[in-house]
């Protein structure tokens, strides 16, 4: 588990010095030297960018598309740093990428979602990074698996890479979604709960996949206390060679930043503190009532299971389950509670009920 202290990493030093969330920006892909430098100077004018990002090696889902300029683009990023003073970051997927990026003075590396999903690839990168001390950001794996994400971070730390950050870029899903990659906010929150000192950065570009979604996604990330944003920026987004729909110009990025509302983590206002504490105590009481209600329900489930066993009746009865599933959502609707939340909650309740009944049914006579 990453144990780096809160004050000795590039990311935490930047956060401390800046006093506000980090901003990482730049094109999805480095296409030409002119495009890279135009973007960098546009971002420099904003005065808010902490890292300049650009994809150099861009393997796509299907072959035949633009797959990046490769090593030829690395000197362009050297010029970015020389001319603007903004540190640079690129994605690496192989030990050769690591070697070439560091040879060209790249300041920060990031590991992409398709690499994070593969522990073999992560271990190869960890071995290549051992002893370099370079800061590394790790994107979540494409599939919604916190263990894989955490495992990648742990492999890097075991290799001596302690200057780490995590990037939330959303997860693949078969379900219809307005997002390119479903945010599934509970998963990065779970990662943060495991590693509270680890900086967490949101990538609204890859979550949304559309310019119009950048602002609401970024705002939600800030409201959830993320430590930074990574937003793809291009001087001519409509003609970008990759991910055109999700990139914005430096000018538009500045507008988005101005529209964001940066809230406080807390408040020293006595009235606020007293009211918040009062409400939290009431929530604690409500939670205890919920627990007591669940305990009563599971006791009744146990009684029902004993009665079914005595009468040789099966555990699962779909008519009853359908009745519960529909009626509880109807109750939720009348009470102004989110129906989808109640549906998911009762799926868990039902699974626990089946587990409890199975335990009783299989108990020796």
N, C-alpha and C positions, 0 to 999 in steps of 0.2 A: 504494500500500500504506500503511495507517495507520502513522504513525511517531511518534505522540504518546508523550512520555516517561512513565515510570512514576509520576511524582510530581505532575503538574500537571492532573489531571482530577478532577471531582467523585467519580467512582467510586473512583479510587485513593486519594484523600484519605479517603473514608469507610472504605475497607478498612484503611488505615494506622491511622486513629484507633480503629477498632473491634477490629482484630486478629482478626477472624473473618469468615466469608462474609457478604455482604450479604443482607438479606431484604426483598423487595418483596411486599406483600400488599394485598388489597382485593377488592371484588366484581368478577365478570366484567363486570357492567353496573351503572351507577348507575341505580337504579330510582326511588327517592324520596329526598328530603332526609333523612327519618328513617332510612331504611335505610343510607344512606351514613354518616351521623354515628354511628349505632349501631355499625356495623362499625369505624369509625375509633377510637372510644373503646374498643372491645373490644381492638383491636390495640395501642392506646397502653398499655393495662394490661399487655401482655406485656413492654413495655420493650425489644423486640428489632427493631422494624420500622424500616427506613431510608427506604422510599418507600411511599406509599399509592397504589395503582393502582385505576383504575376505567375501564370502557369507556363512552364517551359516544356515539360514533358507531359503530354495530354493524351494518353491512350483512351479512346472512346469505346462506348459499348459495342459498336459495330465498326469493323475496319473500313477504311476508305474515306473517312472524314478528316478534317484538319486535326492532326495529332501533336501540334506544337512545333516550335522551331528547334527545340533541343538545345544542345550546348552552345550553338551559335548566338543564342540570345543572352547568355550569361554576362558578356561584356556590356550589354545594354544596361543591365541592372547595376553594374559597377558605375556607369555614367550617371545613373539616377542618384546614387548615393553621393557621388562627387559633386553634382550640380545642385542638388536640393538638400543634402544632409539627412534625408530620410533613410533609416535603415531598411533593408530589403529582406523579403522572405519568399521562398519557393517551395513547391511540393516535391518530395522525393519518394521514390518507390523502390529503389534498388541501391545496393552499396555503391555502384558506380555513380549514381546521381549524387549521393552524399559526398563522394570524393570530389567530383567536379564542382559542385556548389560551393563547398568550403574552399577549394582552390581559387575561386573567383570572389572570395570575400563576402559571400551571402551571410547575413547576420543571424537569421532565424530560419529553421526548416519546419515544414509541416508534413504530416503523414495523412494521406487521403482516406476517404471512407472505404474504398475498395481494397486498400492495403490493410487497414485496421482489422478488417474481418478475417484476415489470414494470419494466425499465430506464427506460421513458418516464415512468412515475409517479415513480420515484425521482429522476430528473433534475428534474422539476417541484418536488418537495419540497426537493431540494438548493438550487435557485434561490431558493425561498421562505425557506429557513433561512439563506442567506448573510448574514453580518454579525450574526446574532443571538447567536452564542456559546452557545446553549442546549445542554445535554447531550442526546444522542440514543442510544436503544437500538434495535438493528436485529434483528428476529426472522429466523430462517432462512426461505428461500422454501419454499412448500408442497412443491415437488418437490425431490428430493435432488440439489442442484447447488451445490457449494461456490463455483464461479465466480460465480454470480449473487449469492450472499451477500457474497462479497468485493467484487464490483463495486459493490454498493450502498454498502458502507462507503467504498470509494475515491471514489465520486461525492460523498459527503457531505464527505469530507476535502478534496477539491479545491474545494468551496464554502466552505472555511474552518471547517467543523465538526470539531474535533479532540477534543472531549469525547465519546468514543464507547464503546459497549459492545455486545456481541452477546448475543442471547437464543436459546437452543436450545429449540425447542418441538416438535420432531419433524417427520416428513415423511410425506406422503401415500403410500399404497402400495395396490396391488390384492391383494397377498398377504394371506391370513388372518393376523390378529395379535391378541394380547391387548390391544394398545395402541390408543388412538384415533389416534395418529400415531406411526409407528415411530420409535424414538429414533435408530437408525443411528449409534451413538456415534462411529464412525470419522470421520464428516463434521465434527462440531464439533472433534474432535481435530485434523483436518487444517487447519481454519481457525485453531486456536490455534497450530499449528506454523508457519503462515504469518505470523501476527501475535502473537507471544508476549507482547507487552505489553498486548494488548487484553483487558479484563475479559470473562469468559465466564459468563453466567448461565443456569441451567437453569429451564425452566418445566414442572415435573412435572404440573401440572394439565392442560395441553393434550397432553402426551405420553401420559399414562395415561387421561384421560377418566373416571376412577373414583377415588373417595376412597381405596379400599383399596390403590391402586397408588402413592399419593403418597409414602409413606415409603420403599419400596424404590427408587423412581426417584431421590428426593432423596438417599438414601444413596449410590447409585452415582455420582451427580454429584459429591458431596463427595469420594468416594474417587478420582475422576478429576481432582481439584484444580480444580473449578469455583470461581468467585469469588462466586457468590451463587445464590439461589433466588427464583423468582417463583411464589407460590402463591395461588390464588383463594380468597377468604374472604367469607362471607356470614352474617348473623345467623340466617337461616332457609333453609339451602341447599335443602331439599326443595321450597320454593316459589319458588325463584329463577326469574326470567323468561328466563334463558338459562344454558345449561351447568350445570344443577342437579346432575347426577350427580358432577361433579368438584370442587364447592366444599365447604369445611368451615367450621365456626364458628370464631371467634377462639379459643375455649377448646380445640377440637380441634387447631387449629394449634399452640397452645402445647404440647400433649401430643406432637405429632409432633416438634417441635423438641427436646423433652426426650428423645425416644427416639433421635434421631440421634446417631451416634458421630462426633465430630470428630477426625480423625486428624492427625498431624503430617506436614509435607511431607518431613521427614527427621529424623535423630537424630544427636546428638553422641556417643552411646554408642560407645566404642571397639570393643567386642565386635561391636556391630551393624555398624559401618562395615567392619570387617575381614571379617566373614562375607559381607556384601553384595558387597564387592569380589571375594572369592573366587568367589562364585556367578556374578557378572557375567563374570569371566574364563572360567569354564567355559562360559557361554552363548556368549561370543565364539568359543570353540573349536568348539562345536556348530554355530554359524552357518557357520563356515568349512567344516566337514565337509558341511553342507547345500549350500553353494555348489559345493564340489568335486563332490558327487554330481550336482547339476544340470548342471554343465559336462560330466561324463561322459555323462549322459543325452542332452544336446543333441548331443554328438559322435556318439553312436550314431544319433540321429535323422538327422543329416546323412549318415551311411553308408547308412542305410535309404533315404533319399531318392535317393541316387545309384543304388542298386540298383533301386529302383522305376523310375527314369528309364531305366535300361538295358533293363529288361524291359517298358517301356510300361504301367506299372501306375498307377492313380489314387492320389492322395494320401489322400483320406478313405475309411476302411474302418470302417463303423459297428459291425460285429461286434467288431472289435478294440477300438474305443473303449468299447463297452459292457462288454467284459471288464475293461478297465483301471478304468473307473469303479466297477464292482461290487467287484472284488478289492481295490482300494486302500482302500475303505471297510471291507471285512472285515478287512484288516490293521490298520487304525486301531482297530477295535473290540477286537481281541485285545490291542493295545498300550495301550489306555486313552486313546487320542487322540480328540478330538471328530470324529465322522464328518462332520458338516456342514462343518467347517473343511477337512477333507481333500478333500471333494467340491469346494468352491470353489477350493482350491489346485490340484487337478488339472484343473479347467476352464481355469485360466490356463496351466498347463503344456501342456495340449492345444492351446490357441490359439497359443502360442509354437512348438510343434512344427509346426503347420500352416503358420505364417508361414515357418519355416525351410525346410520342405520345398518350399513354393511358390517361395521364392527360388532354390532349387537347380533345381527343375523348369524355371523360366523363364530360367535362365542359358543364354546362347548356347553352341552346341556349339563 
